[in-house]
Amino acid sequence: MLRCLVSRCLLTNPVAGQTRKLSGGSLAGSQSSLAGKVAIVTASTDGIGLAAAQALGQRGARVVVSSRRQSNVDKAVALLQSEKIQVTGTTCNVGNSEDRARLVNMTVEQCGGVDIFVSNAAVNPFFGNIMDSTEAVWDKILDVNVKSAFLMTQLVVPHMEKRGGGSVVFVSSVAGYQPMQALGPYSVSKTALLGLTRAMAPELAQSHIWVNCVAPGVIKTPFSQAVRTPSLSILLYLPVYPFHFTYPPYPSLRFLSHLYPLFPSVIHTEKGVLTILCSQLWQDEDVVDEFKKQLSIKRFGKPEEIGGVIAFLCSKDASYITGETITVTGGMSCRL
């Protein structure tokens, strides 16, 4: 009976039964596990994007970093080169079709092909009641956060096929599972990436291209140099819980209602996250401790912890994983 069921599954599922083409060796991780691979990472000059580029490069991949600003690209390239990582950089606005094509063409010309694509770029030009969002807001968010992720994948897939396969990783957010009241359109776009992952995985598996997604939680990073202060901010890839203080399952978070006066100080970054200018708030141990009660691991995440998961999904260690989303939240409850 079991043999019959397995055989039927293999006959009806185009993905089942396929084996990823490996370059040989065991599945044990190593610092050269991605040697010879070429990786494009969008929005990769700081934060999670930079951490992903570092993790891929440390495992032997040649990485191509990009940002909308040349100065950011130059700094990231210099940093990665100082870490002995093979790196190429260029400016790219993923919302622009010419920039997308130029990024891929440059990668192929200078690096010989594409094996890995990490879609990290996103925007969030809106903060407030979703019913107040405009058509222009939706166009901007969906164009960059969703459409460009697909269109970039569409561009790199033919080059991956020429090299026998590859890996695509979308960077979503746990906001994709629990939409945030004040970031409605952004949350919807992150939910769309979960669906895009599931939709593309079976199609591309037949070309030995694995498609997965990472949904970060709250990630702690150095405060942006644009704000001249030595304090820290929190990059809220899921700003759901600290702001969604009226949500019934989390009444204890209502104490964060005093964040409202800080809303004028919110910066919308090109990565679709919110940098909160509230250093005094995050230095308040009572506030931080209360927030950490929502986490199983009682601390905030680090960009390199997301980068490591992304690198894993691009390695042969993940050869039997496709169509999945890995939540990296420190145990924050966000799905069944």
C-alpha positions as a Python dict, from the first residue, in 0.01 Angstrom:
ca = {
    (1, 'M'): (0, 0, 0),
    (2, 'L'): (274, 245, 97),
    (3, 'R'): (469, 166, -222),
    (4, 'C'): (152, 228, -424),
    (5, 'L'): (94, 567, -259),
    (6, 'V'): (453, 675, -313),
    (7, 'S'): (444, 572, -677),
    (8, 'R'): (122, 763, -731),
    (9, 'C'): (273, 1073, -569),
    (10, 'L'): (578, 1055, -794),
    (11, 'L'): (360, 1024, -1103),
    (12, 'T'): (131, 1315, -1020),
    (13, 'N'): (372, 1563, -860),
    (14, 'P'): (625, 1718, -1105),
    (15, 'V'): (856, 1810, -818),
    (16, 'A'): (850, 1485, -623),
    (17, 'G'): (1121, 1236, -701),
    (18, 'Q'): (1369, 1487, -838),
    (19, 'T'): (1718, 1500, -695),
    (20, 'R'): (1917, 1818, -692),
    (21, 'K'): (2239, 1801, -890),
    (22, 'L'): (2524, 1825, -640),
    (23, 'S'): (2884, 1897, -711),
    (24, 'G'): (2995, 1602, -499),
    (25, 'G'): (3112, 1551, -144),
    (26, 'S'): (2912, 1510, 173),
    (27, 'L'): (2635, 1733, 299),
    (28, 'A'): (2851, 1858, 582),
    (29, 'G'): (2887, 2235, 571),
    (30, 'S'): (3222, 2392, 498),
    (31, 'Q'): (3372, 2732, 434),
    (32, 'S'): (3407, 2637, 66),
    (33, 'S'): (3061, 2488, 23),
    (34, 'L'): (2967, 2752, -234),
    (35, 'A'): (3300, 2772, -411),
    (36, 'G'): (3258, 2851, -780),
    (37, 'K'): (2906, 2986, -731),
    (38, 'V'): (2796, 3336, -831),
    (39, 'A'): (2538, 3514, -615),
    (40, 'I'): (2336, 3830, -678),
    (41, 'V'): (2200, 3995, -362),
    (42, 'T'): (1981, 4303, -400),
    (43, 'A'): (1977, 4585, -143),
    (44, 'S'): (2297, 4438, -5),
    (45, 'T'): (2507, 4725, 126),
    (46, 'D'): (2393, 4703, 488),
    (47, 'G'): (2164, 4515, 724),
    (48, 'I'): (2037, 4174, 623),
    (49, 'G'): (2139, 4215, 260),
    (50, 'L'): (2502, 4280, 352),
    (51, 'A'): (2496, 3995, 603),
    (52, 'A'): (2368, 3763, 330),
    (53, 'A'): (2647, 3873, 97),
    (54, 'Q'): (2902, 3811, 372),
    (55, 'A'): (2765, 3467, 454),
    (56, 'L'): (2762, 3361, 89),
    (57, 'G'): (3108, 3504, 29),
    (58, 'Q'): (3254, 3339, 338),
    (59, 'R'): (3140, 3007, 197),
    (60, 'G'): (3325, 3066, -128),
    (61, 'A'): (3067, 3232, -353),
    (62, 'R'): (3150, 3534, -564),
    (63, 'V'): (2891, 3793, -468),
    (64, 'V'): (2744, 4085, -660),
    (65, 'V'): (2612, 4355, -427),
    (66, 'S'): (2390, 4646, -522),
    (67, 'S'): (2219, 4954, -388),
    (68, 'R'): (2061, 5264, -531),
    (69, 'R'): (2355, 5477, -412),
    (70, 'Q'): (2707, 5438, -547),
    (71, 'S'): (2861, 5552, -218),
    (72, 'N'): (2688, 5266, -36),
    (73, 'V'): (2806, 5018, -297),
    (74, 'D'): (3165, 5140, -265),
    (75, 'K'): (3161, 5100, 114),
    (76, 'A'): (3014, 4752, 97),
    (77, 'V'): (3261, 4637, -168),
    (78, 'A'): (3553, 4771, 35),
    (79, 'L'): (3428, 4593, 349),
    (80, 'L'): (3378, 4261, 174),
    (81, 'Q'): (3715, 4284, 2),
    (82, 'S'): (3878, 4343, 340),
    (83, 'E'): (3723, 4011, 446),
    (84, 'K'): (3882, 3836, 146),
    (85, 'I'): (3547, 3790, -26),
    (86, 'Q'): (3525, 3794, -405),
    (87, 'V'): (3284, 4079, -473),
    (88, 'T'): (3155, 4300, -752),
    (89, 'G'): (2920, 4592, -695),
    (90, 'T'): (2693, 4820, -893),
    (91, 'T'): (2403, 5057, -844),
    (92, 'C'): (2058, 4917, -907),
    (93, 'N'): (1704, 5034, -849),
    (94, 'V'): (1514, 4706, -876),
    (95, 'G'): (1197, 4896, -959),
    (96, 'N'): (1358, 5003, -1287),
    (97, 'S'): (1358, 4747, -1569),
    (98, 'E'): (1677, 4884, -1725),
    (99, 'D'): (1860, 4862, -1393),
    (100, 'R'): (1744, 4504, -1340),
    (101, 'A'): (1866, 4398, -1683),
    (102, 'R'): (2194, 4581, -1637),
    (103, 'L'): (2258, 4409, -1303),
    (104, 'V'): (2205, 4062, -1448),
    (105, 'N'): (2398, 4131, -1769),
    (106, 'M'): (2692, 4275, -1576),
    (107, 'T'): (2697, 3971, -1349),
    (108, 'V'): (2702, 3731, -1641),
    (109, 'E'): (2969, 3928, -1828),
    (110, 'Q'): (3201, 3972, -1530),
    (111, 'C'): (3134, 3653, -1335),
    (112, 'G'): (3035, 3405, -1603),
    (113, 'G'): (2681, 3328, -1492),
    (114, 'V'): (2436, 3322, -1200),
    (115, 'D'): (2381, 3042, -948),
    (116, 'I'): (2215, 3223, -657),
    (117, 'F'): (1968, 3509, -637),
    (118, 'V'): (1868, 3668, -306),
    (119, 'S'): (1585, 3919, -336),
    (120, 'N'): (1617, 4152, -38),
    (121, 'A'): (1511, 4489, -183),
    (122, 'A'): (1187, 4644, -61),
    (123, 'V'): (1029, 4980, 11),
    (124, 'N'): (769, 5116, 248),
    (125, 'P'): (650, 5468, 162),
    (126, 'F'): (343, 5450, 386),
    (127, 'F'): (270, 5431, 758),
    (128, 'G'): (-84, 5456, 896),
    (129, 'N'): (-438, 5328, 854),
    (130, 'I'): (-453, 5103, 549),
    (131, 'M'): (-774, 5277, 439),
    (132, 'D'): (-575, 5597, 397),
    (133, 'S'): (-326, 5437, 158),
    (134, 'T'): (-335, 5561, -200),
    (135, 'E'): (-306, 5392, -536),
    (136, 'A'): (43, 5540, -572),
    (137, 'V'): (147, 5378, -243),
    (138, 'W'): (21, 5038, -354),
    (139, 'D'): (186, 5071, -694),
    (140, 'K'): (520, 5158, -538),
    (141, 'I'): (514, 4884, -275),
    (142, 'L'): (395, 4608, -506),
    (143, 'D'): (624, 4714, -791),
    (144, 'V'): (937, 4695, -576),
    (145, 'N'): (852, 4438, -310),
    (146, 'V'): (672, 4182, -525),
    (147, 'K'): (692, 4246, -899),
    (148, 'S'): (1064, 4319, -903),
    (149, 'A'): (1132, 4001, -703),
    (150, 'F'): (954, 3800, -970),
    (151, 'L'): (1095, 3992, -1265),
    (152, 'M'): (1452, 3963, -1134),
    (153, 'T'): (1398, 3589, -1091),
    (154, 'Q'): (1267, 3570, -1444),
    (155, 'L'): (1588, 3732, -1567),
    (156, 'V'): (1828, 3506, -1376),
    (157, 'V'): (1656, 3172, -1435),
    (158, 'P'): (1787, 3119, -1793),
    (159, 'H'): (2142, 3173, -1666),
    (160, 'M'): (2087, 2930, -1378),
    (161, 'E'): (1954, 2671, -1621),
    (162, 'K'): (2273, 2698, -1826),
    (163, 'R'): (2471, 2609, -1514),
    (164, 'G'): (2255, 2311, -1422),
    (165, 'G'): (2038, 2474, -1156),
    (166, 'G'): (2048, 2727, -877),
    (167, 'S'): (1882, 2880, -572),
    (168, 'V'): (1641, 3170, -527),
    (169, 'V'): (1570, 3315, -181),
    (170, 'F'): (1311, 3584, -114),
    (171, 'V'): (1342, 3791, 205),
    (172, 'S'): (992, 3835, 345),
    (173, 'S'): (894, 3914, 705),
    (174, 'V'): (687, 3762, 979),
    (175, 'A'): (457, 4055, 899),
    (176, 'G'): (365, 3832, 606),
    (177, 'Y'): (199, 3598, 857),
    (178, 'Q'): (60, 3857, 1099),
    (179, 'P'): (-12, 4183, 913),
    (180, 'M'): (68, 4497, 1105),
    (181, 'Q'): (-204, 4750, 1163),
    (182, 'A'): (11, 5050, 1069),
    (183, 'L'): (197, 4881, 782),
    (184, 'G'): (-91, 4723, 596),
    (185, 'P'): (30, 4752, 235),
    (186, 'Y'): (385, 4653, 331),
    (187, 'S'): (258, 4350, 522),
    (188, 'V'): (45, 4245, 226),
    (189, 'S'): (349, 4262, -1),
    (190, 'K'): (541, 4036, 236),
    (191, 'T'): (252, 3789, 239),
    (192, 'A'): (265, 3791, -140),
    (193, 'L'): (626, 3672, -129),
    (194, 'L'): (517, 3366, 67),
    (195, 'G'): (275, 3284, -212),
    (196, 'L'): (528, 3363, -483),
    (197, 'T'): (766, 3114, -324),
    (198, 'R'): (507, 2838, -326),
    (199, 'A'): (395, 2920, -681),
    (200, 'M'): (742, 2927, -837),
    (201, 'A'): (896, 2630, -657),
    (202, 'P'): (725, 2349, -852),
    (203, 'E'): (776, 2528, -1184),
    (204, 'L'): (1148, 2580, -1136),
    (205, 'A'): (1227, 2252, -961),
    (206, 'Q'): (1218, 2083, -1299),
    (207, 'S'): (1517, 2300, -1393),
    (208, 'H'): (1689, 2208, -1062),
    (209, 'I'): (1629, 2559, -926),
    (210, 'W'): (1515, 2568, -566),
    (211, 'V'): (1295, 2858, -446),
    (212, 'N'): (1267, 2938, -76),
    (213, 'C'): (1190, 3229, 153),
    (214, 'V'): (1315, 3370, 482),
    (215, 'A'): (1089, 3563, 718),
    (216, 'P'): (1297, 3757, 975),
    (217, 'G'): (1160, 3886, 1301),
    (218, 'V'): (1310, 4175, 1496),
    (219, 'I'): (1671, 4231, 1395),
    (220, 'K'): (1907, 4457, 1586),
    (221, 'T'): (2157, 4658, 1381),
    (222, 'P'): (2390, 4954, 1434),
    (223, 'F'): (2206, 5283, 1407),
    (224, 'S'): (2213, 5437, 1062),
    (225, 'Q'): (2509, 5667, 1011),
    (226, 'A'): (2266, 5915, 866),
    (227, 'V'): (2156, 5983, 1221),
    (228, 'R'): (2456, 6114, 1411),
    (229, 'T'): (2413, 5930, 1738),
    (230, 'P'): (2596, 5631, 1883),
    (231, 'S'): (2276, 5469, 2001),
    (232, 'L'): (2111, 5164, 1848),
    (233, 'S'): (1790, 5122, 1654),
    (234, 'I'): (1584, 4817, 1579),
    (235, 'L'): (1526, 4723, 1217),
    (236, 'L'): (1173, 4594, 1242),
    (237, 'Y'): (1132, 4340, 967),
    (238, 'L'): (827, 4263, 1175),
    (239, 'P'): (710, 4575, 1354),
    (240, 'V'): (383, 4391, 1431),
    (241, 'Y'): (420, 4315, 1795),
    (242, 'P'): (565, 4632, 1945),
    (243, 'F'): (316, 4848, 1759),
    (244, 'H'): (13, 4622, 1743),
    (245, 'F'): (-52, 4677, 2110),
    (246, 'T'): (-431, 4656, 2088),
    (247, 'Y'): (-425, 4314, 1924),
    (248, 'P'): (-628, 4088, 2161),
    (249, 'P'): (-374, 3806, 2214),
    (250, 'Y'): (-113, 4058, 2324),
    (251, 'P'): (-278, 4297, 2571),
    (252, 'S'): (48, 4324, 2763),
    (253, 'L'): (194, 4517, 2471),
    (254, 'R'): (-42, 4809, 2520),
    (255, 'F'): (226, 4969, 2735),
    (256, 'L'): (400, 5057, 2408),
    (257, 'S'): (122, 5299, 2321),
    (258, 'H'): (360, 5580, 2410),
    (259, 'L'): (532, 5506, 2078),
    (260, 'Y'): (263, 5712, 1905),
    (261, 'P'): (433, 6048, 1981),
    (262, 'L'): (743, 5911, 1812),
    (263, 'F'): (573, 5839, 1480),
    (264, 'P'): (687, 6169, 1324),
    (265, 'S'): (1042, 6049, 1382),
    (266, 'V'): (997, 5730, 1183),
    (267, 'I'): (1223, 5690, 879),
    (268, 'H'): (1101, 5484, 584),
    (269, 'T'): (1411, 5323, 439),
    (270, 'E'): (1453, 5178, 94),
    (271, 'K'): (1462, 4831, 244),
    (272, 'G'): (1103, 4851, 357),
    (273, 'V'): (1178, 4862, 725),
    (274, 'L'): (1128, 5120, 992),
    (275, 'T'): (1416, 5271, 1181),
    (276, 'I'): (1273, 5416, 1499),
    (277, 'L'): (1443, 5722, 1638),
    (278, 'C'): (1376, 5629, 1996),
    (279, 'S'): (1708, 5539, 2151),
    (280, 'Q'): (1582, 5621, 2499),
    (281, 'L'): (1293, 5379, 2454),
    (282, 'W'): (1517, 5087, 2362),
    (283, 'Q'): (1753, 5174, 2645),
    (284, 'D'): (1464, 5130, 2885),
    (285, 'E'): (1529, 4784, 3027),
    (286, 'D'): (1168, 4744, 3142),
    (287, 'V'): (1040, 4803, 2787),
    (288, 'V'): (1295, 4571, 2634),
    (289, 'D'): (1230, 4299, 2892),
    (290, 'E'): (855, 4323, 2835),
    (291, 'F'): (902, 4286, 2461),
    (292, 'K'): (1138, 3991, 2504),
    (293, 'K'): (863, 3805, 2685),
    (294, 'Q'): (717, 3744, 2339),
    (295, 'L'): (1037, 3566, 2235),
    (296, 'S'): (1155, 3217, 2327),
    (297, 'I'): (1516, 3330, 2277),
    (298, 'K'): (1535, 3632, 2503),
    (299, 'R'): (1724, 3871, 2278),
    (300, 'F'): (1687, 4044, 1942),
    (301, 'G'): (1825, 3889, 1628),
    (302, 'K'): (2140, 3983, 1442),
    (303, 'P'): (2172, 4034, 1064),
    (304, 'E'): (2430, 3758, 1040),
    (305, 'E'): (2179, 3512, 1184),
    (306, 'I'): (1953, 3581, 888),
    (307, 'G'): (2248, 3574, 649),
    (308, 'G'): (2345, 3229, 774),
    (309, 'V'): (1999, 3091, 706),
    (310, 'I'): (2003, 3238, 355),
    (311, 'A'): (2343, 3083, 286),
    (312, 'F'): (2216, 2748, 414),
    (313, 'L'): (1922, 2758, 173),
    (314, 'C'): (2165, 2821, -113),
    (315, 'S'): (2391, 2531, -18),
    (316, 'K'): (2382, 2160, -96),
    (317, 'D'): (2281, 2105, 267),
    (318, 'A'): (1936, 2232, 162),
    (319, 'S'): (1918, 2004, -142),
    (320, 'Y'): (1578, 1865, -35),
    (321, 'I'): (1414, 2195, 53),
    (322, 'T'): (1207, 2402, -189),
    (323, 'G'): (886, 2603, -165),
    (324, 'E'): (945, 2667, 205),
    (325, 'T'): (958, 2974, 425),
    (326, 'I'): (1187, 2968, 728),
    (327, 'T'): (1087, 3209, 1004),
    (328, 'V'): (1386, 3344, 1197),
    (329, 'T'): (1221, 3513, 1491),
    (330, 'G'): (1375, 3391, 1814),
    (331, 'G'): (1063, 3186, 1875),
    (332, 'M'): (811, 3467, 1826),
    (333, 'S'): (471, 3310, 1766),
    (334, 'C'): (362, 3390, 1411),
    (335, 'R'): (216, 3072, 1263),
    (336, 'L'): (104, 2721, 1350),
}
